[in-house]
Amino acid sequence: MQPKSKQESFASYRSLLSPDLSPEEFVLFRDHIAEQSGLFLDESKMDSLRISLLARATLHDFSSYLEYLDFMRESPGEFNELLSLITNNETSFFRYPGQFEALCALLPEIMARRATLDRRIRIWSAGCSTGEEPYSIAMCVLDYLGEDISWSLEVFGTDVSKRALAICESGVYDEKAIRSLEPRWHRYMERAGDKWRAGPLLKKTVSFGYHNLIKEPYPLSVMSDWDIIFCRNVTIYFKLESTRRVIKNFYQSLNPGGFLFIGHSETLRTISDDFASREVNGVFVYQKQEEPWAPGVKEISSQTRSRADEEPGTGEETVRQADTSFAELLRQATDEFEQGHIDQARPLLEAALSRQPDNADVNLILSYIYANEGQYQSAIDCCRKTLDVQPLSARAHYLLGVVYDKVGKPDDAEQEFKKTLYADPNFALAHLNLANIYRMQGKNDLARRAYHNAIDLLMQQPEGDWVEFLGGFMGDLVAETAKKGLAQVGRGAGKGRKQQD
Ligand SMILES: C[S@@+](CC[C@H](N)C(=O)[O-])C[C@H]1O[C@@H](n2cnc3c(N)ncnc32)[C@H](O)[C@@H]1O
């Protein structure tokens, strides 16, 4: 007899699903959705949620919503399908045109910063829905750059709705969507029967990927180095605490002096003090302040130890159990961390560290968290502690390299990425970062070879040891980033697997 599929065993018997969703069932779904996506559905959304649940649960032949909830909890794919039904994907080309005028007005400032670096402008449209926003951004900036081919532009659109992302990828829009597009922009589009399609230049400039803004930590190697982030009309549906975390992550992901655009009716008041607000032609934008790197911010282990000593019983319930073994604490902390529950992982890690300050695993996870929070000196200290115990930890060397790169120490970063590859020649992201450093140094041959290594590994071993550093991104998406880098240094000679200089 064939073993039952997960779905079959959940749908153990088949009877008609009641169209009614009880208030208790609504609360269970609401809380799960809020935890996984940030979207908070108040009671006014109960009926639309019920209709979406009815559709999905009936499709899978479930006889009760609770069975469907259990199934969905274990099936990320199904959760994404439901999410595609309940997200509000309203958008249009050049929505709130004033913000696009402000974008153009800010470009000289962005370009002045990048001029002596790589002459690249990088813009992230977070919560891009069906793609009109990132394509509008691209048209605007391409138009501004005009004939100047010494500059390149990358626009990256992300969303949690796979259905919306499929439209982004196709780039096909009907007449109704195109109506908000002034004729001067039509040159970036082409006719596709009775519809319109994004033209080759737009397709080349804009790429898309799945990214859930609520899932932390954001992978520094992919989601950083942004000059501008657009996140408009997305967090208005989030709980305040989720919005605060998302904005904090944007702050970390932006370059110093970079800009955040939020919806024209949204504000950062009560959400973040990190940004300076600026008015540009009547539009408010938020700028990340220059932040000179200040080493020696704090000494992790002594700080966490004293915190745990002075405030016994504070923090999470789980840490209060004095008899919890170290191994159990570490297991729980790792579980929470892997699920992206940083707030839950932190007190567990601190408790573990108070027992074994030199533990390599605890220090490594903490360094990852600190790096993503921008506490770079703390991250470095923790990496060093890991390396004191495990000098050949590829992950610790890699993380150290990322942090050194982030704080403007490319030579130190280069050494750490080389050590990563010494410890693990298949660490694709180390090849990628090394390639970027070589590109910035104008060492194009070395860069080409390193990009080729990264691309090969990302395509061949999507489940590599380094996969946790992708933060939920797909290996092939990161390979696209590597291909763009490769295009910038030219595709000449340089292919030679796993060689370093
Ligand atoms: C109303 S649309 C806004 C589209 C565009 N930014 C604009 O202003 O025209 C909101 C988008 O946010 C996306 N979204 C909701 N929760 C999200 C999350 N946790 N991570 C990423 N995107 C999310 C939805 O799927 C939807 O496409």
The ligand as an SDF file (V2000), in Angstrom:
LIG
                    3D

 27 29  0  0  0  0  0  0  0  0999 V2000
   -0.8260   47.5620   -1.6100 C   0  0  0  0  0  0  0  0  0  0  0  0
    0.5390   46.6910   -2.2860 S   0  0  0  0  0  0  0  0  0  0  0  0
    1.6730   48.0060   -2.5300 C   0  0  0  0  0  0  0  0  0  0  0  0
    2.3990   47.9280   -3.8460 C   0  0  0  0  0  0  0  0  0  0  0  0
    3.3520   49.0800   -4.1310 C   0  0  0  0  0  0  0  0  0  0  0  0
    4.3840   49.1800   -3.1370 N   0  0  0  0  0  0  0  0  0  0  0  0
    2.5960   50.3730   -4.2310 C   0  0  0  0  0  0  0  0  0  0  0  0
    2.5930   51.1870   -3.3070 O   0  0  0  0  0  0  0  0  0  0  0  0
    1.9650   50.5980   -5.2670 O   0  0  0  0  0  0  0  0  0  0  0  0
    1.1990   45.8470   -0.8570 C   0  0  0  0  0  0  0  0  0  0  0  0
    2.1260   44.6870   -1.2100 C   0  0  0  0  0  0  0  0  0  0  0  0
    2.8370   44.2950   -0.0500 O   0  0  0  0  0  0  0  0  0  0  0  0
    3.0170   42.8960   -0.1020 C   0  0  0  0  0  0  0  0  0  0  0  0
    3.3230   42.3630    1.2350 N   0  0  0  0  0  0  0  0  0  0  0  0
    2.4730   42.1750    2.2650 C   0  0  0  0  0  0  0  0  0  0  0  0
    3.1180   41.6000    3.3040 N   0  0  0  0  0  0  0  0  0  0  0  0
    4.3960   41.4580    2.9320 C   0  0  0  0  0  0  0  0  0  0  0  0
    5.5610   40.9160    3.5640 C   0  0  0  0  0  0  0  0  0  0  0  0
    5.5120   40.4180    4.7990 N   0  0  0  0  0  0  0  0  0  0  0  0
    6.7200   40.8980    2.8780 N   0  0  0  0  0  0  0  0  0  0  0  0
    6.7760   41.3950    1.6150 C   0  0  0  0  0  0  0  0  0  0  0  0
    5.7210   41.9090    0.9570 N   0  0  0  0  0  0  0  0  0  0  0  0
    4.5470   41.9410    1.6130 C   0  0  0  0  0  0  0  0  0  0  0  0
    1.6860   42.4030   -0.6500 C   0  0  0  0  0  0  0  0  0  0  0  0
    1.7820   41.1050   -1.2150 O   0  0  0  0  0  0  0  0  0  0  0  0
    1.3610   43.4720   -1.6770 C   0  0  0  0  0  0  0  0  0  0  0  0
    1.7770   43.1020   -2.9620 O   0  0  0  0  0  0  0  0  0  0  0  0
  1  2  1  0
  2  3  1  0
  2 10  1  0
  3  4  1  0
  4  5  1  0
  5  6  1  0
  5  7  1  0
  7  8  2  0
  7  9  1  0
 10 11  1  0
 11 12  1  0
 11 26  1  0
 12 13  1  0
 13 14  1  0
 13 24  1  0
 14 15  1  0
 14 23  1  0
 15 16  2  0
 16 17  1  0
 17 18  1  0
 17 23  2  0
 18 19  1  0
 18 20  2  0
 20 21  1  0
 21 22  2  0
 22 23  1  0
 24 25  1  0
 24 26  1  0
 26 27  1  0
M  CHG  2   2   1   9  -1
M  END
$$$$
